[in-house]
Amino acid sequence: MMDKRALLAAIVAQLAAEAERLSRAALATHAEATDPENKAEHKYDTRGLEASYLAQGQSHAAEDAALALSEFQALALRDMPPGGPVTLGALVTVTGASGTISRYFLGPRAGGTEVGLSGRTVLVLTPTSPLGRQLLGLRAGDPLPPDRAGHPNPLRILSVE
């Protein structure tokens, strides 16, 4: 059993560091884009324009990271009742056909974020991701639904915390 509060704190810490890193990168690129040395010297000189596009993209990424951070900070964790379904905030342990164990945390954003805690890796999924959609509503012991071709899915839920 993993401490979900410690897991959430680790996710928040990782997202905070990512938001800070992206924000610094966006500011640095903005400074480069507006630097007088990047002024076009002729009509084919696009250094300043390219730097401004990069700064805009980095600014959007920093905004997305800040939004993910705020949503995780506001996430109210609750203990899942025994036999309860997978919902937002659930820590789900899944086993595959070969016995491999995977752990997923269903969060509001930041899907794909990996966090290590107590020697275990947890992958953040969102309810809109393909696997997140499949997990929603399932309970411990349930197999995942068959794939689109109707083949049985080898994954089975071991626990929902």
KOLDOVEX-863998 format. One record per residue (C-alpha): residue in one letter; chain; x, z, y. Coordinates in Angstrom, 3 decimals. Layout:
<pts>
   keza   balo         xx         zz         yy
      A      A          X          Z          Y
...
</pts>
This chain:
<pts>
   keza   balo         xx         zz         yy
      M      A      0.000      0.000      0.000
      M      A      1.393     -1.012      3.391
      D      A      0.809      0.847      6.657
      K      A     -1.346     -1.587      8.672
      R      A     -0.721      0.268     11.932
      A      A      3.045     -0.140     11.472
      L      A      2.461     -3.794     10.561
      L      A      0.386     -4.353     13.702
      A      A      3.091     -2.638     15.792
      A      A      5.719     -4.948     14.247
      I      A      3.584     -8.022     14.988
      V      A      3.044     -6.866     18.587
      A      A      6.775     -6.227     19.038
      Q      A      7.649     -9.666     17.679
      L      A      5.017    -11.380     19.849
      A      A      6.203     -9.457     22.936
      A      A      9.777    -10.602     22.337
      E      A      8.593    -14.186     21.814
      A      A      6.463    -14.126     24.988
      E      A      9.415    -12.771     26.985
      R      A     11.782    -15.391     25.562
      L      A      9.360    -18.225     26.315
      S      A      8.698    -16.932     29.814
      R      A     12.433    -16.763     30.601
      A      A     12.931    -20.278     29.229
      A      A     10.041    -21.635     31.318
      L      A     11.423    -20.020     34.479
      A      A     14.912    -21.374     33.825
      T      A     13.611    -24.875     33.167
      H      A     11.411    -24.716     36.284
      A      A     14.478    -23.744     38.323
      E      A     16.354    -26.696     36.839
      A      A     13.479    -29.085     37.570
      T      A     13.329    -28.049     41.217
      D      A     17.102    -27.903     41.739
      P      A     18.226    -30.340     44.464
      E      A     20.913    -31.675     42.121
      N      A     18.159    -33.061     39.870
      K      A     16.746    -35.215     42.661
      A      A     16.486    -38.814     41.548
      E      A     19.435    -40.908     42.706
      H      A     17.711    -44.203     41.913
      K      A     14.385    -45.383     40.516
      Y      A     15.557    -45.139     36.895
      D      A     16.858    -41.562     37.220
      T      A     14.235    -39.379     35.502
      R      A     16.165    -36.112     35.010
      G      A     13.973    -34.140     37.411
      L      A     10.759    -35.595     36.016
      E      A     11.801    -34.847     32.439
      A      A     12.774    -31.294     33.381
      S      A      9.385    -30.772     35.055
      Y      A      7.545    -31.970     31.918
      L      A      9.640    -29.601     29.816
      A      A      8.970    -26.724     32.232
      Q      A      5.229    -27.412     32.056
      G      A      5.278    -27.416     28.246
      Q      A      7.283    -24.208     28.123
      S      A      4.928    -22.609     30.631
      H      A      1.938    -23.435     28.387
      A      A      3.772    -22.018     25.353
      A      A      4.538    -18.813     27.296
      E      A      0.861    -18.507     28.300
      D      A     -0.237    -18.964     24.670
      A      A      2.256    -16.320     23.523
      A      A      1.055    -13.883     26.202
      L      A     -2.563    -14.481     25.152
      A      A     -1.706    -13.886     21.486
      L      A      0.104    -10.691     22.454
      S      A     -2.860     -9.386     24.440
      E      A     -5.300    -10.185     21.626
      F      A     -3.154     -8.345     19.073
      Q      A     -2.748     -5.396     21.438
      A      A     -6.554     -5.217     21.736
      L      A     -7.158     -5.617     17.979
      A      A     -8.946     -2.564     16.619
      L      A     -7.772     -1.923     13.072
      R      A    -10.163     -0.307     10.691
      D      A     -9.710      0.757      7.131
      M      A    -11.303     -1.687      4.760
      P      A    -13.773     -0.032      2.411
      P      A    -12.905     -0.216     -1.296
      G      A    -14.215     -3.525     -2.588
      G      A    -14.833     -4.737      0.965
      P      A    -14.542     -8.376      2.004
      V      A    -11.693    -10.021      3.877
      T      A    -12.364     -9.897      7.630
      L      A    -10.305    -10.086     10.814
      G      A     -7.625     -7.382     10.676
      A      A     -7.413     -7.372      6.880
      L      A     -4.126     -7.234      5.011
      V      A     -4.611     -9.377      1.918
      T      A     -2.313     -9.399     -1.108
      V      A     -2.584    -12.526     -3.250
      T      A     -0.978    -13.455     -6.544
      G      A     -0.260    -16.943     -7.830
      A      A     -0.237    -18.358    -11.358
      S      A      3.454    -17.535    -11.795
      G      A      2.892    -13.944    -10.673
      T      A      4.327    -14.415     -7.207
      I      A      2.945    -12.012     -4.631
      S      A      2.114    -13.081     -1.073
      R      A      0.835    -10.910      1.758
      Y      A     -1.281    -12.176      4.628
      F      A     -2.617    -10.479      7.733
      L      A     -5.739    -12.073      9.183
      G      A     -5.214    -12.003     12.952
      P      A     -6.881    -13.505     16.011
      R      A     -3.943    -15.806     16.919
      A      A     -0.269    -16.484     16.229
      G      A     -0.834    -18.020     12.810
      G      A      2.439    -18.698     11.032
      T      A      4.179    -15.643     12.464
      E      A      6.197    -13.896      9.754
      V      A      6.920    -10.195     10.000
      G      A      9.107     -8.121      7.719
      L      A      8.113     -4.525      7.046
      S      A      9.354     -2.151      4.352
      G      A     11.224     -4.970      2.628
      R      A      8.099     -7.130      2.403
      T      A      7.205    -10.253      4.333
      V      A      3.724    -10.681      5.775
      L      A      2.448    -13.991      7.137
      V      A     -0.145    -13.956      9.915
      L      A     -3.117    -16.240      9.279
      T      A     -6.020    -17.006     11.574
      P      A     -9.645    -17.388     10.475
      T      A     -9.463    -21.036     11.541
      S      A     -6.517    -21.928      9.299
      P      A     -7.327    -23.540      5.940
      L      A     -6.158    -20.532      3.897
      G      A     -7.692    -18.076      6.374
      R      A    -11.076    -19.813      6.036
      Q      A    -10.805    -19.629      2.236
      L      A     -9.978    -15.918      2.272
      L      A    -12.796    -14.836      4.614
      G      A    -15.491    -12.933      2.757
      L      A    -13.623    -12.771     -0.550
      R      A    -12.902     -9.427     -2.241
      A      A    -10.182     -7.973     -4.454
      G      A    -10.263     -9.685     -7.846
      D      A    -11.814    -12.899     -6.491
      P      A    -10.095    -16.213     -7.161
      L      A     -9.747    -18.600     -4.248
      P      A    -12.181    -21.515     -4.272
      P      A    -11.202    -24.758     -6.023
      D      A     -9.349    -27.376     -4.002
      R      A    -11.102    -30.450     -2.569
      A      A    -10.617    -32.343     -5.818
      G      A    -12.331    -29.554     -7.758
      H      A     -9.163    -28.258     -9.429
      P      A     -9.116    -24.493     -9.906
      N      A     -7.021    -22.595     -7.400
      P      A     -4.348    -20.471     -9.116
      L      A     -4.459    -17.840     -6.358
      R      A     -6.314    -14.551     -6.856
      I      A     -6.784    -11.692     -4.414
      L      A     -5.124     -8.499     -5.616
      S      A     -6.108     -6.231     -2.722
      V      A     -7.794     -6.134      0.668
      E      A     -6.572     -3.351      2.945
</pts>
